Amino acid sequence: MSFRFLHTNDFHGTCRGAVLDRLMQLRAEVDLYFDSGDCIKAGNLAIPLKPEEAWKNLDALRCTAGTLGNRESHVLAAGQKAKVAGAQHPLLVSNMVDRKGELVFQESMTLGVDGVRIGVLGVMVPMVTERMKSQAASAYLWKPPIATAARVVEKLRPEVDLLIALTHIGISEDRKLAQQVAGIDFILGGHSHTVLATPERLGTTWICQGGSHGRFAGVYEWSGGVLTGGLVSLS
């Protein structure tokens, strides 16, 4: 069982120019590419007037799947639609629901690489919860990411050989997720802008995160049950 993958997080609108050129080179050398959110430029409450350039560039990079960050979320339905307009790759967010309790985006997905069945799920930082007074004005609610991930892992793990969690919850919560939820092989994280030069291992789970603002990308190889590789500079 062996494959290579690319991981990015927290571009904040910097996936362009020389950064994009370098990523294109790296993408040609790997099997899969995952992004862990906050790729767009617009802030939390901003509503883009046109599709964000980041989505077009992630499409050019053949992004396999991504999750959303706080920048890609909005409490208004029109705002949320504008935030993700132009996105072509699967967006996985298992802990975001509408007022009817229905998922807004895909919960998870499965794919195959050389006969290896890979499951991928996504969770993001809770923007509005049912306990907040502001929830009455929001078109969406966010469930606890770790508890939600646990539910998805229980369902998805028996169907796959390898399980990846795309998260935008920060390194502290990623560590809790690794410790509290068995069955996740990789946590590809974002939100805290943590620079993990090489993967961090907690139990049987590897955690990866690559800083922010297009400074680094993670290039990793999974072979023989071991994750190797680390961050490379994009400058």
C-alpha positions in Angstrom: 0.0 0.0 0.0 1.8 3.1 -1.2 0.7 6.5 -2.5 1.8 10.2 -2.4 -0.4 13.2 -1.6 -0.2 17.0 -1.3 -1.9 19.0 1.4 -2.5 22.7 1.9 -4.4 24.9 4.4 -5.2 28.5 5.1 -4.1 30.2 1.9 -6.2 33.3 2.7 -6.2 34.2 -1.0 -2.5 33.6 -1.7 -3.0 30.6 -4.0 -1.9 32.5 -7.1 1.2 33.6 -9.0 4.5 31.9 -8.0 2.8 29.9 -5.3 0.4 28.4 -7.8 3.2 27.7 -10.2 5.1 25.8 -7.5 2.0 23.9 -6.5 1.4 22.8 -10.0 4.9 21.3 -10.0 4.3 19.4 -6.8 0.8 18.3 -7.9 2.4 16.5 -10.9 4.4 14.4 -8.6 1.6 13.1 -6.3 -1.5 11.0 -6.6 -3.9 13.1 -4.5 -4.3 16.6 -3.3 -6.3 17.8 -0.3 -7.1 21.3 1.1 -8.2 22.1 4.6 -10.0 25.4 4.2 -9.6 29.2 4.4 -8.4 29.2 0.9 -10.4 32.3 -0.2 -9.6 35.9 0.4 -12.9 37.2 1.7 -13.3 37.4 5.5 -15.9 35.7 7.6 -18.8 38.2 7.1 -17.8 39.4 3.6 -19.8 38.4 0.6 -17.7 38.1 -2.6 -19.2 39.9 -5.6 -17.7 37.4 -8.0 -16.3 33.8 -7.7 -13.1 33.7 -5.7 -9.9 33.1 -7.7 -8.9 30.4 -5.3 -11.6 28.0 -6.5 -10.4 28.3 -10.1 -6.8 27.6 -9.1 -7.7 24.6 -6.9 -9.6 23.2 -9.9 -6.5 23.7 -12.0 -4.6 21.8 -9.3 -7.1 19.0 -9.6 -7.9 19.2 -5.9 -9.2 15.8 -4.8 -11.3 17.1 -1.9 -11.4 19.9 0.7 -13.2 21.1 3.7 -14.3 24.6 4.5 -12.7 27.1 6.9 -14.4 30.0 8.6 -13.7 32.2 5.6 -15.8 30.0 3.4 -18.8 30.1 5.7 -21.6 32.6 6.1 -24.7 32.8 8.3 -26.9 33.9 5.4 -27.8 31.5 2.6 -27.0 34.0 -0.1 -23.6 34.7 1.5 -22.8 31.0 1.8 -23.7 30.4 -1.8 -21.4 33.3 -2.9 -18.6 32.1 -0.7 -18.3 28.7 -2.5 -19.4 29.8 -6.0 -16.9 28.4 -8.5 -15.7 25.5 -6.3 -15.5 22.3 -8.5 -14.0 19.8 -6.1 -15.9 17.9 -3.4 -16.4 20.0 -0.3 -16.7 17.8 2.8 -18.3 19.2 5.9 -20.1 16.7 8.2 -20.9 19.1 11.1 -22.7 21.9 9.2 -26.5 21.7 8.8 -29.4 23.9 7.7 -32.3 24.8 9.9 -34.0 21.5 9.0 -31.0 19.6 10.3 -30.0 18.5 6.8 -26.4 18.5 5.6 -25.3 21.5 3.5 -22.3 19.8 2.0 -21.1 16.2 1.5 -20.3 14.4 4.7 -17.6 12.1 3.3 -16.4 10.4 0.2 -14.5 7.3 -0.8 -11.9 6.8 -3.5 -9.4 4.3 -4.7 -5.7 4.5 -5.5 -4.1 1.3 -6.9 -6.7 -0.9 -5.2 -6.5 1.0 -1.8 -9.9 2.1 -0.6 -9.6 5.5 1.0 -12.3 7.3 3.0 -12.3 11.0 3.5 -14.4 13.1 5.9 -14.5 16.8 6.7 -15.2 18.9 9.8 -14.8 22.6 10.5 -14.8 25.0 13.4 -18.3 25.6 14.7 -19.4 29.1 13.6 -22.9 29.2 15.1 -24.2 26.6 17.6 -27.6 26.1 18.9 -26.6 27.5 22.3 -25.6 30.9 20.9 -28.0 33.8 21.0 -27.0 34.6 17.4 -28.3 31.3 16.2 -31.8 32.7 15.6 -30.3 34.9 12.8 -28.3 32.1 11.1 -29.4 29.9 8.2 -27.1 27.2 9.5 -25.9 25.5 12.6 -22.6 23.7 13.4 -22.5 20.6 15.4 -19.5 19.7 17.7 -16.7 18.6 15.3 -15.2 15.8 17.3 -18.5 14.1 18.2 -19.6 14.4 14.6 -16.3 13.0 13.3 -16.7 10.0 15.7 -20.1 9.2 14.2 -18.8 9.4 10.6 -15.7 7.3 11.4 -17.8 4.6 13.0 -19.9 4.4 9.8 -17.1 4.8 7.2 -14.2 2.9 8.8 -15.5 -0.7 8.0 -15.8 0.3 4.3 -12.2 1.5 3.7 -8.5 0.5 4.1 -7.4 4.1 5.1 -9.3 7.0 6.7 -8.4 10.7 6.3 -10.0 13.5 8.2 -9.8 17.0 6.6 -10.2 19.4 9.5 -10.4 23.1 10.1 -10.5 23.1 13.8 -7.0 24.0 15.0 -4.1 21.9 16.3 -5.4 21.6 19.8 -8.7 20.1 18.6 -6.9 17.9 16.1 -4.9 16.4 19.0 -8.1 15.8 20.9 -9.7 14.2 17.8 -6.7 11.9 17.4 -6.8 10.9 21.1 -10.6 10.5 21.4 -11.6 8.9 18.1 -10.0 5.7 17.0 -9.7 4.7 13.4 -8.4 7.9 11.7 -5.1 7.4 9.9 -4.4 11.0 8.9 -5.7 14.3 10.2 -4.9 17.0 7.6 -5.6 20.1 9.5 -5.9 23.9 9.4 -7.2 27.0 11.2 -4.4 27.4 13.9 -1.7 28.2 11.2 0.5 25.6 12.9 3.8 24.8 11.1 4.4 21.0 11.5 7.6 20.5 9.6 7.0 16.7 9.8 3.8 14.8 10.7 3.0 14.5 14.4 1.9 11.1 15.6 -0.6 10.5 18.4 -1.3 6.8 18.9 -2.0 5.5 15.4 -3.0 8.8 14.0 -0.8 11.2 12.0 -1.5 14.9 12.2 -0.3 17.3 9.4 -0.6 21.1 9.1 1.3 23.6 7.0 1.2 27.1 8.5 -0.7 29.7 6.4 -0.6 32.3 3.6 1.0 30.0 1.0 4.3 29.7 2.8 4.4 25.9 2.7 2.7 22.8 1.4 2.9 19.3 2.7 4.1 16.5 0.5 3.7 13.0 2.0 4.0 9.4 1.2 2.1 6.5 2.8 4.0 3.2 2.5 4.1 0.1 4.6 1.9 1.7 7.3 4.3 4.6 7.8 3.7 8.3 6.8 6.9 10.1 5.6 7.5 13.5 4.1 6.8 17.0 5.4 6.6 20.6 4.5 8.2 22.2 1.5 8.6 25.9 0.9 6.4 27.5 -1.8 8.6 30.6 -2.1 
